[in-house]
Amino acid sequence: MRTYLDCIPCFVRQALEAARMVSADAAIHERVLREVLRWSSEMDMSQPPPAMGQRIHRLIRALTGVNDPYRPARERQNRMAGDLLAEFQAEIAAASDPLEMAVRLAIAGNVIDMGVHGDVKKSAVRSSLRQAMREPLAGDLQEFRRASRKARVILYLADNAGEIVFDRLLIEQLGPARVTLAVRGGPVINDATRADARAAGLPGSLEIVDNGSDAPGTLLPDCSDEFRRRFAAADMVVAKGQGNYETLSRERRGIHFLFKAKCPMIAEHAGVALGAHVLLCPQAGGG
Amino acid sequence: MRTYLDCIPCFVRQALEAARMVSADAAIHERVLREVLRWSSEMDMSQPPPAMGQRIHRLIRALTGVNDPYRPARERQNRMAGDLLAEFQAEIAAASDPLEMAVRLAIAGNVIDMGVHGDVKKSAVRSSLRQAMREPLAGDLQEFRRASRKARVILYLADNAGEIVFDRLLIEQLGPARVTLAVRGGPVINDATRADARAAGLPGSLEIVDNGSDAPGTLLPDCSDEFRRRFAAADMVVAKGQGNYETLSRERRGIHFLFKAKCPMIAEHAGVALGAHVLLCPQAGGG
């Protein structure tokens, strides 16, 4: 997905919010804002939006000297999601279709996102999860089921901390032995890293890799050779979250995208309603 | 009032919205957006925000070749306000304190603003006016009454089209013979011009001047000598709307500001709640 004109005011607002969240120094806020304005004025709009997110957060880290400013937020989100885990594990155990329930909860977990609306509360996450158990799912669950049954190697691209606890529920349904979980190669916003994967209490047998990139998405040219090899070789790629959709929607290989459409431009691009819980299967993806 | 960092994302968003309202050409939208980003990246933050508004709307007019793109919107707003006039004239006639009622309605008319939230509907204006008749007024009405009784020459700075119909109600209370109404020197957004003053059915005896500037506010250095002379010589200056407050809040001379605080930064600067109906008297102004 390319960058739309509507993405730009949102970059500018998010850059200011992020600078303020990370630093109390007004000179740093102004510096970040002015740089992002200058970059945006010259931006290559064919790039996906997370390319700008990567630049913004690199700048904030460089100016503040803080390598991982969102670590406390991620740890809080992991704990919050961990507190909800047993409740929703029981729902899956009791469900007539545990895979469907796990897909729904993994998508709903995508409400834990600091990129769009700042931080999120446990009560909001629980109510989002409860709602997701009932509401329509925009996508072809049967296709997802067929593809997941056939696949020997599933590459699962995580999105955010906290959310990764609910990814665990879906990975348990897919069968951890054939799943490789990929996290970001370095800290960016609240995107899940290796430390968050460990905090999520994932099965010990699960292989965890990182993509070698600090973009809030999967910018393949910026990822490691090793990651790209796995990406090409996997029978099935499950990509969680808006950032992965934005960066991978134009890829030729089949990808199953699971996300909550929180941004109007992404919803429009994916052809779904704003706020929809989306499962995009390969034939419906692309573009 | 200087420009705050928070004003910048709002400029960028408003510039894109305005370009889209005026032109269907995506190349123009992108050009406007990129120019505004570049200007903002180098902006002198000591300037009041309407200085950027002036540049943005000059650019849109230059790129589209349309000298007054908001004229249909202003004419619609004048008609809409005109439809409501008799109803609220009757309220003033029946009020125990007609001046207070006219002040309240003039402030409430400031809801007709395209700068902040796009266009506005008649039902919203009526309900804003009805609400303004009851709700607390943030300001010292008695000081306004005293100053207006004493003044021989009152300069009344209009803000928007449509709104100017409700300014008429207050001008009728102040006494048209000693009031000079000032409008913008050229079209910018839906700010009131001479044509809008005529459309408002103002008393024939009322003197109307323009300020010689196409800024959406009163940037004194950009105004005509004649206007600045009148500004200095008036016994009382009544300034309507956020744009006039933003551009004149640092002036030394006493000014009575009447506006609805629709922007969080302006509300903070004026020390009032967001959404408040504000009457700022000279001793409370400045800064």
Interface residues (C-beta under 8 A of the other chain):
Chain A: L5 D6 I8 P9 V12 R13 L16 A26 H29 E30 L33 R34 E35 L37 R38 S40 S41 E42 M45
Chain B: L5 D6 I8 P9 V12 R13 L16 A26 H29 E30 L33 R34 E35 L37 R38 S40 S41 E42 M45
